[in-house]
Amino acid sequence: MYLRLLELAAQHVLTVEYNDLTIEHDKVTVVKGNRFPDENSRLAVVVAADALQHDGLGRYTDPVCPDADLHAMDHLRKVAELLVLSIPTGPRDQVVWNAHRIYGPQRLPLLLAGWQVLDSRPWKSRALDRTVFVLR
């Protein structure tokens, strides 16, 4: 995805990855774990593609924390001007331990609290139904 963002004229891409990832490109920075930029940073666009639903479930050596996804969204609200977010959505809330969350009528409003939804689109796949949100 980072190469596509650079093709679309991104000045720089910061990718946060739990797995070991080596990218040798002068416009790409890789940060391991959930170490987002500090709250004094400003990022024009953040793309969180199938990421936050895993936070706090321990699958990727992250500490178990039931609200890690909500904490991440609070932090992103402080640093991102726009957020493109894709997450699994469904008619009811679920935690598929320890793989991911599915956001339904209870958890989804908590995740989006404080954000303005500019657009949302369903994204259907064989594995999971997702929604892609554009948030400010």
N, C-alpha and C positions, 0 to 999 in steps of 0.2 A: 504494500500500500504506500510506503514512503516514496518509492520511485514515481508512482502515479501522482502523488501530491507535488513532487518536484516538477514533473511534466506540466502540471497545472499552474506553475509559476510560484510555488511556495518558496519563500526566501530561505527558510531553514525548517527542518523537521526534527522534532524531539520525540523519540519513541521510548515508552516505558515498557519494560519486558521482564517477566518473572524468569523466563528461561534464559540460558546463556545465548547471547546473540552478538555476533560481530559484524558490523557494517563499516566498510572502509569507504566513506564518502565525506568530503569536507562540509557538506550541507546537512549531514545527519548526525545527531547525537543520540546515543543509546544510554538509558539510565536503567539500572537493574532494580527490580523490586517495585515498591509503590512510592518511590521518592519523587513526587511531583515537584515542579518548580516552586520556590518559596512564594509566599503571599505577596511579596513586593514585585514579582515578575508579572508581565502582561503578555499574553499570547493572543494573537489575532484569531486563530481558529484552532480548536482542539477536536480531534477525531477520536472518539472512544468506540471502537468497533468490536463488539462482542468481548468486552473487557470487564466492566464494572460488576456484572452479575457473578463474577468469580471471587471478588474481593471479600476477604474475611472468612472464607470457607476452608482455608488451610490446604487446598489442593496443590498450590504452587509454592509451598513453604512459607506462605504468609501466615501471620498469627491469626488464630480463630477469633473473630469479632463479628457478632451478629449484625452490627450496623456499619461495617466498613464501607459498604457501597454508599450509604448516606453521607458518611464522613467525607468520602472522596468527592461526591457531588458538591458538598459545601465548600470544599477546598477549590474545586474547579470553578465554582461561581466567582471566587475571588481573583482568579488568574486568567480566565478565558473570556474573550469578548463574544465569541460564538462557540457553541459546542454542537458537534454532530455526534449523536449518540445512537447506537443500535443495541437493543436489548431484547431478550426473549419476552414476549408478552402472551397473555392468555386470559381465559375467562375467570381463573382463580389464581391466587398467589400460591407459589410452591417453592420449596427448597429441595432440589434434587441433590442430596448430600453425596459427596462434597464437591459436586461438579459445578452447579450453577443455580441461580434463582430464576424463576419465571415470575414476571411482574403482572399482577392483576389489580383488582379494584381497591385493595387496601395499601399495598406497598408502592404502586406506581405513583400515586399522588405525593407520597413522602419523598420519593426519589426526585420528582420534578418540582418540589416546593422551592419557591424563590426564583424560578426560571420562567421566562416568557417563552411559550411554545410558538415558534414562528411557522413551523410546518411539521407534519408527521405523515409517514407513509408506511403501509404494511410491506413486509418483505417476507414472502413465503418460501420455505424450503422444506425438503423432506424431513430434516431432523427437528427443527424448531421453527415456530412462527415468531417473527421478530417485528419490531416497529423501529423505524429510523426517525429520530426527532432532530430538528434543528432548533436550538435553544439560544436565548440571549438572556 
